[in-house]
Amino acid sequence: MRATEEINIVGKDWLTEIEAAHYCGVSRRQFCAKRAGYGLVPHRFMGKKLYAKDELCAAIRASEDWYQEPDRTIATAVPPMSDPKLQAIWERLGNVRLRPYVPRKLRVVEP
C-alpha cells in the first residue's frame, strides 16, 4: 500500500496488518517487528492475517505512559546565583531582547 492511499477503518472490528499498523499509529514494519512484545497474535481467516480492534486498543492502553519532561525555561535551567547583584541583573533581564531586530538590506551585485 502506498503512503498516498487512504486507509478507511471506520466500522471495522477486524483489521488487516496494514490497517492495524495504521490504527496503532506506527509503520507496518515496526508493527510486525514489535507486535509479539505486546501480545498481539494475528487470527487467520481465509488466508488473511486479521487483528481485533479491541485487542489493539487493549495493547495500547496496557503500554507504558510517555514520560514528559518538566517545562524547562531559561529561568529554571540556570541554577540560582550566589551573588545577589548578579541575581538581580539576571532577573531584570529575563527574556528581554537586548536590541530590536533590524533587517539588513540585500546587496545587489550587477554583472
C-alpha positions, -999 to +999 in steps of 0.1 A: +000+000+000+013+034-009+016+063+015-007+084-005-036+059-004-062+065+024-069+037+049-106+036+059-111+016+092-145+031+101-169+005+113-145-024+111-139-047+141-112-068+124-083-051+107-056-063+083-020-059+091-016-026+073-049-013+088-038-024+123-005-006+120-023+025+108-047+022+138-018+019+162+000+049+146+031+031+135+046+018+103+039-017+091+075-028+096+076-016+132+042-032+139+054-065+126+086-063+145+071-055+179+036-070+179+047-101+198+061-080+226+026-066+232+009-100+229-008-093+196-013-125+177-030-125+143-060-146+136-060-165+103-092-162+083-095-170+046-058-166+041-056-132+058-039-120+090-066-102+110-063-083+142-092-075+165-096-038+171-104-042+208-072-063+213-052-035+196-068-009+219-062-030+250-025-034+240-022+004+236-038+010+269-016-015+287+016+000+273+036+023+295+029+060+297+050+085+278+074+103+301+070+140+299+099+162+310+091+192+331+088+225+314+123+240+312+127+276+306+158+297+309+149+307+344+146+271+356+175+258+336+201+281+352+208+275+389+203+305+412+234+326+415+251+331+448+260+368+442+229+390+449+240+416+423+242+390+395+209+375+406+192+410+404+207+416+369+196+381+357+160+387+369+158+421+354+170+409+320+148+378+319+138+371+283+140+407+270+156+413+236+187+433+241+182+453+209+155+454+183+157+434+152+165+454+121+166+436+088+197+442+067+194+454+031+203+429+004+232+439-017+226+438-054+256+428-074+255+439-110+273+418-136 
